[in-house]
Amino acid sequence: MNTKLIAKNPTARHNYEILDTYETGIVLFGTEIKSIKSRKS
């Protein structure tokens, strides 16, 4: 499966001590996936 980072929050890492991180996934359908796939990275 192809994974792609679509959101991050560098301010939170600067302002707070991050004790744990988790990797999660979601399934998108229809216009949501079309919008993300059309973005250039």
N, C-alpha and C positions, 0 to 999 in steps of 0.2 A: 504494500500500500504506500502511496506517495503522501508524505506529510509535509506541511508547510506552516510556518509560524505566521499567524494572522493578527496577533495582539501581543503587546508587551508594555510594561509600565516601569521605565527606568527611574522615575521619581520615587516610586515606592521603595525601590532598593536603596536609594540614597537616604530617604527619610526614616526608614524603619529597618530593624534587624530582622532579616528573613531567616527563620529557624528551620523550616521545612519547605520543600517544593514538591509539586505533584505534576505529573504529565497526564493530561486527560484528552479525550477525543469526543467529537460530536459528528453527527451525520446531517448534512445539509441537502435539501431538495429544491428543485425549481429555480426561482430567480435568485435565491441566496447563493447557490453554487455557481451560477452563471456570473454573478457579480465578482466573486472571489477569483474565479478562473480567468476573468478578463483583466485583472490587475497585473501590471508588470512589476517584477521584483528583481 
